[in-house]
Amino acid sequence: MRRRKKTLVVVVIRRLLTCAICIIALLGFLTVHIYVAPLNRLPRLHLKKNTTRRGHISYEKSITEPSSTRNLSSPESIESPPFIYSPKENEIQNHRLTSEHINNTHELSQPHFLTSPSFSKLNTTSGIQDFDKLWKHPPNRNFVPCVTPNPNYISPLESRGYLLVHTNGGLNQMRAGICDMVAIARIINATLVVPELDKRSYWQDTSKFSDVFDEDHFINTLSKDIRVIKKLPKGIDGLTKVVKHFKSYSGLRYYQNEIATMWDEYKVIRAAKSDSRLVNNGLPPDIQKLRCRACYEALRFSTKIRSMGQILVDRMRSYGLYIALHLRYEKDMLAFSGCNHGLSASEAAELRKIRKNTAYWKVKDIDGKVQRLKGNCPLTPKEVGVLLTALGYAPNTPIYIAAGEIYGGESRLASLGSRFNMLMSKEKLATKEELKPFMNHSTQMAALDYIVSVESDVFIPSYSGNMARAVEGHRRYLGHRKTISPDRKGIVRLIDRIGRGAEKDNKKVYERIIDIHKTRQGSPRRRKGPASGTKGLERHRSEESFYENPLPECLCQRDPRRVR
């Protein structure tokens, strides 16, 4: 009897030990897979071409290659990389693959860096939720470009005269003005002479239209809408001419009744300025669609700019998914806006002097503190760093700085660089020899930044200026690519509370920043109308720009039932 009991006890103990060993083995197995699984879900470097991916978001056009398709997949649909046995081996492999990619793509000299980034410190945001939160584009709700004219749209009638245009402002202000002038030429039945770019503005750029844009493509693309010629024909010096300042934010009736009737007396009308000469809303659908065709199809950059822009995009892609940050913290913007937060007394005085001496800037006395609290100032590099950290981007996230010379130089960027160690720019990605054709031409340099920004995975402007609006509109047109529009007023208030000790720079503040930006990421919506209570020109200025959001006229919702 005792022997049976002993035998039973031994059997029970053996079974318990067996179960315990199995449980320990199972826990060890799960622990390994919990650790390894996130690595399998990391977004891979953009090193291979023609890779087949499931569940991608497809865009019908690319700014540099109109016929190309651009894919951005969630991690679960991306081919998993092999297991990594040695960090050193992985670093060497990534370096070799990236170098081969750049060499195979462009037979040009390698990019140089002021500080060489480490390929072992790439963005390694783990998990599907983090990927979706940080990189996934907002649902486009089946909105696609629809800019084809209606069936009753006719070819241009016999021209009544020539429209000369002197554009004004920087690159994106001129772009919008040119597109408006295309529409105006259609309205008044004019032959448009290829516009003259602004050479007298703050930047003193001597670039011609053909230096920045593809002139022949512009003329040919618009041939069924208006007649465009490169210069006035010979033998018309005797024709009567007039210089006219078109009224800002004017509608169809103004151009038909006041401008078109001038053909009875003049054969050449010169528009003295081009910016904001058309209303944003209330124009016939075919005129609005023409503005979009001009902006997103006809007005493409010159071959040399597109080629260099694509090189910069490819080199940014070699580091993985990237943010394009339009850091509008340049001398001209700070002087124009009167924003001086964080600047020294001598720097603030320098900016006041520039504003005072620039004749075409009408407002001279500006309270920078009031401007900032109203959200009318560009975010500082430090404030941008807080924003990106709060949103959850890792310190090794590749960031392209789309800007001219930052006021204060590298020392001013230090506060952003202390949080994010992969700050790139065209000057860091390309050699001096590669950038030489574009140097001393601010418009052409801005065009390179424009291309890298439109093609980025995420675009974030620190200020809602002309470039920010233009890039956001273009990204909406290409499929509502993710564009985070900072709530500058809200961010400044939170950061100031931290500075006063009323808030702590912690997770709670970051959650509030995330919350106020949930609806500011480029989702499809109709263009905003004027602010309530505004009148006259102020009413028009308070509207959302047509080129910032071309919905509803140029984007239509496709029936998902008809999509295969």
TAGI-V289494 format. One record per residue. N is the residue number from 0. RES is the residue in one small letter. OMEGA is omega in whole degrees, -180 to 180 (* if undefined). BURIAL is + if it has 24 or more other C-alpha atoms within 12 Angstrom, else -. Layout:
n/res/omega/burial
N/RES/OMEGA/BURIAL
N/RES/OMEGA/BURIAL
This chain:
n/res/omega/burial
0/m/179/-
1/r/179/-
2/r/179/-
3/r/179/-
4/k/179/-
5/k/179/-
6/t/180/-
7/l/180/-
8/v/180/-
9/v/179/-
10/v/-180/-
11/v/-180/-
12/i/179/-
13/r/-179/-
14/r/178/-
15/l/178/-
16/l/178/-
17/t/179/-
18/c/-180/-
19/a/178/-
20/i/179/-
21/c/-179/-
22/i/178/-
23/i/179/-
24/a/179/-
25/l/178/-
26/l/177/-
27/g/179/-
28/f/180/-
29/l/-180/-
30/t/178/-
31/v/-176/-
32/h/175/-
33/i/179/-
34/y/-174/-
35/v/-173/-
36/a/179/-
37/p/179/+
38/l/179/+
39/n/-175/+
40/r/-180/+
41/l/173/+
42/p/-179/+
43/r/174/+
44/l/179/+
45/h/-174/+
46/l/-177/+
47/k/177/-
48/k/176/-
49/n/176/-
50/t/-180/-
51/t/-179/-
52/r/180/-
53/r/174/-
54/g/-177/-
55/h/174/-
56/i/-173/+
57/s/176/+
58/y/-172/+
59/e/-177/-
60/k/173/+
61/s/-177/+
62/i/-179/+
63/t/177/+
64/e/-174/-
65/p/-176/-
66/s/-175/-
67/s/176/-
68/t/-175/-
69/r/-177/+
70/n/172/+
71/l/-174/+
72/s/170/+
73/s/-171/+
74/p/-175/+
75/e/-179/+
76/s/-177/-
77/i/179/+
78/e/-177/-
79/s/178/-
80/p/177/-
81/p/178/-
82/f/-177/-
83/i/-179/-
84/y/-177/-
85/s/177/-
86/p/-178/-
87/k/179/-
88/e/-180/-
89/n/179/-
90/e/180/-
91/i/-178/-
92/q/179/-
93/n/-180/+
94/h/-179/+
95/r/-179/-
96/l/180/-
97/t/180/+
98/s/179/+
99/e/-179/-
100/h/-179/+
101/i/-180/+
102/n/-178/-
103/n/-177/-
104/t/-175/+
105/h/178/-
106/e/-178/-
107/l/180/-
108/s/-176/-
109/q/176/+
110/p/176/+
111/h/-177/-
112/f/175/-
113/l/172/-
114/t/-175/-
115/s/179/-
116/p/179/+
117/s/-180/-
118/f/177/+
119/s/-179/-
120/k/178/+
121/l/-179/+
122/n/-177/+
123/t/176/+
124/t/-171/+
125/s/171/+
126/g/-179/+
127/i/-178/+
128/q/178/-
129/d/180/-
130/f/-179/+
131/d/-177/+
132/k/-173/+
133/l/-167/+
134/w/-174/+
135/k/179/+
136/h/177/+
137/p/178/+
138/p/-178/-
139/n/175/+
140/r/176/-
141/n/174/+
142/f/-180/+
143/v/178/+
144/p/176/+
145/c/-174/+
146/v/178/+
147/t/180/+
148/p/178/-
149/n/-174/-
150/p/-178/-
151/n/-179/-
152/y/-176/-
153/i/176/-
154/s/-177/-
155/p/178/-
156/l/178/-
157/e/-175/-
158/s/179/+
159/r/-180/+
160/g/-176/+
161/y/177/+
162/l/174/+
163/l/-176/+
164/v/171/+
165/h/-179/+
166/t/179/+
167/n/178/+
168/g/178/+
169/g/-175/+
170/l/-171/+
171/n/173/+
172/q/177/+
173/m/178/+
174/r/-180/+
175/a/179/+
176/g/179/+
177/i/-180/+
178/c/175/+
179/d/-179/+
180/m/174/+
181/v/180/+
182/a/179/+
183/i/177/+
184/a/177/+
185/r/-177/+
186/i/-175/+
187/i/177/+
188/n/-178/+
189/a/167/+
190/t/-178/+
191/l/172/+
192/v/-178/+
193/v/-173/+
194/p/176/+
195/e/-179/+
196/l/-177/+
197/d/178/+
198/k/-174/-
199/r/-177/-
200/s/-177/+
201/y/-173/+
202/w/177/+
203/q/-178/-
204/d/-177/+
205/t/-177/-
206/s/173/+
207/k/179/+
208/f/-177/+
209/s/176/+
210/d/-174/+
211/v/-175/+
212/f/177/+
213/d/-171/+
214/e/-179/+
215/d/178/-
216/h/178/-
217/f/-178/+
218/i/-175/+
219/n/-178/-
220/t/-177/+
221/l/-173/+
222/s/179/+
223/k/-179/-
224/d/179/+
225/i/174/+
226/r/179/+
227/v/177/+
228/i/-176/+
229/k/178/+
230/k/180/-
231/l/179/+
232/p/179/-
233/k/175/-
234/g/180/-
235/i/-179/-
236/d/-178/-
237/g/-179/-
238/l/180/-
239/t/-177/-
240/k/178/-
241/v/173/-
242/v/-175/-
243/k/172/-
244/h/178/-
245/f/-180/+
246/k/179/-
247/s/175/+
248/y/180/+
249/s/-178/+
250/g/-175/+
251/l/-175/+
252/r/-180/-
253/y/-177/-
254/y/179/+
255/q/-173/-
256/n/-175/-
257/e/-177/-
258/i/-177/+
259/a/180/+
260/t/179/-
261/m/178/+
262/w/179/+
263/d/-177/-
264/e/-176/-
265/y/178/+
266/k/176/+
267/v/177/+
268/i/179/+
269/r/177/+
270/a/-175/+
271/a/178/+
272/k/-177/+
273/s/-172/+
274/d/173/+
275/s/180/+
276/r/178/+
277/l/175/+
278/v/177/+
279/n/-173/+
280/n/173/+
281/g/177/-
282/l/178/+
283/p/-178/-
284/p/-178/+
285/d/176/+
286/i/178/+
287/q/178/+
288/k/177/+
289/l/177/+
290/r/179/+
291/c/178/+
292/r/179/+
293/a/-174/+
294/c/-170/+
295/y/180/+
296/e/-175/+
297/a/-172/+
298/l/178/+
299/r/-176/+
300/f/180/+
301/s/-176/+
302/t/-177/+
303/k/178/+
304/i/179/+
305/r/-179/+
306/s/180/+
307/m/177/+
308/g/180/+
309/q/176/+
310/i/180/+
311/l/178/+
312/v/-179/+
313/d/-179/+
314/r/173/+
315/m/-179/+
316/r/-180/+
317/s/177/+
318/y/-180/+
319/g/178/+
320/l/-176/+
321/y/175/+
322/i/168/+
323/a/-178/+
324/l/175/+
325/h/-176/+
326/l/-175/+
327/r/-180/+
328/y/-177/+
329/e/-173/+
330/k/-176/+
331/d/-180/+
332/m/180/+
333/l/178/+
334/a/-178/+
335/f/-174/+
336/s/-178/+
337/g/-177/+
338/c/-176/+
339/n/-179/+
340/h/178/+
341/g/-179/-
342/l/176/+
343/s/-180/-
344/a/-179/-
345/s/178/-
346/e/179/-
347/a/179/+
348/a/178/-
349/e/-179/-
350/l/177/+
351/r/-180/+
352/k/178/-
353/i/-179/+
354/r/-180/+
355/k/-175/-
356/n/178/-
357/t/-169/-
358/a/-174/-
359/y/168/-
360/w/-169/-
361/k/-176/-
362/v/-175/-
363/k/-177/-
364/d/-177/-
365/i/175/+
366/d/-176/-
367/g/-180/+
368/k/178/-
369/v/178/-
370/q/-178/+
371/r/-179/+
372/l/176/+
373/k/-178/-
374/g/-177/+
375/n/179/+
376/c/173/+
377/p/176/+
378/l/176/+
379/t/176/+
380/p/179/+
381/k/-180/+
382/e/177/+
383/v/178/+
384/g/178/+
385/v/-180/+
386/l/-177/+
387/l/177/+
388/t/-180/+
389/a/-179/+
390/l/174/+
391/g/-180/+
392/y/-176/+
393/a/180/+
394/p/-179/+
395/n/177/+
396/t/176/+
397/p/-178/+
398/i/176/+
399/y/178/+
400/i/180/+
401/a/-176/+
402/a/170/+
403/g/-179/+
404/e/179/+
405/i/-178/+
406/y/-176/+
407/g/174/+
408/g/-176/-
409/e/-180/-
410/s/178/-
411/r/179/-
412/l/-173/+
413/a/-178/-
414/s/175/-
415/l/180/+
416/g/179/+
417/s/178/-
418/r/-176/+
419/f/-170/+
420/n/178/+
421/m/178/+
422/l/-178/+
423/m/175/+
424/s/179/+
425/k/180/+
426/e/179/+
427/k/-176/+
428/l/-176/+
429/a/177/+
430/t/177/+
431/k/180/-
432/e/-180/-
433/e/-178/+
434/l/-175/+
435/k/-180/-
436/p/-175/-
437/f/-178/+
438/m/-178/-
439/n/175/-
440/h/-174/+
441/s/-180/+
442/t/-180/+
443/q/177/+
444/m/177/+
445/a/178/+
446/a/177/+
447/l/178/+
448/d/180/+
449/y/-178/+
450/i/-179/+
451/v/180/+
452/s/-180/+
453/v/-176/+
454/e/-176/+
455/s/177/+
456/d/175/+
457/v/177/+
458/f/179/+
459/i/175/+
460/p/178/+
461/s/-178/+
462/y/-177/+
463/s/179/+
464/g/-175/+
465/n/-180/+
466/m/180/+
467/a/-179/+
468/r/-178/+
469/a/-179/+
470/v/179/+
471/e/179/+
472/g/180/+
473/h/179/+
474/r/174/+
475/r/-178/+
476/y/-178/+
477/l/176/+
478/g/-180/+
479/h/174/+
480/r/-172/+
481/k/178/+
482/t/-180/+
483/i/180/+
484/s/-175/+
485/p/171/+
486/d/-173/+
487/r/-180/+
488/k/-180/+
489/g/-180/+
490/i/-178/+
491/v/-180/+
492/r/179/+
493/l/-179/+
494/i/178/+
495/d/178/+
496/r/176/-
497/i/180/-
498/g/179/-
499/r/-179/-
500/g/179/-
501/a/176/-
502/e/175/-
503/k/177/-
504/d/-174/-
505/n/-175/-
506/k/-178/-
507/k/178/-
508/v/-180/+
509/y/179/+
510/e/178/-
511/r/178/-
512/i/177/+
513/i/-176/+
514/d/-177/-
515/i/180/+
516/h/-179/+
517/k/-178/-
518/t/-177/-
519/r/-174/+
520/q/172/+
521/g/178/+
522/s/179/+
523/p/174/+
524/r/178/+
525/r/179/+
526/r/-178/+
527/k/179/+
528/g/-177/-
529/p/176/-
530/a/-178/-
531/s/178/-
532/g/-180/-
533/t/-179/-
534/k/175/-
535/g/-179/-
536/l/180/-
537/e/177/-
538/r/179/-
539/h/-179/+
540/r/-178/+
541/s/178/-
542/e/172/+
543/e/-177/+
544/s/177/+
545/f/-176/+
546/y/174/+
547/e/-179/+
548/n/-176/+
549/p/177/+
550/l/26/+
551/p/-167/+
552/e/-172/+
553/c/178/+
554/l/-177/+
555/c/-179/+
556/q/-180/-
557/r/179/-
558/d/-177/-
559/p/180/-
560/r/-180/-
561/r/-180/-
562/v/180/-
563/r/*/-
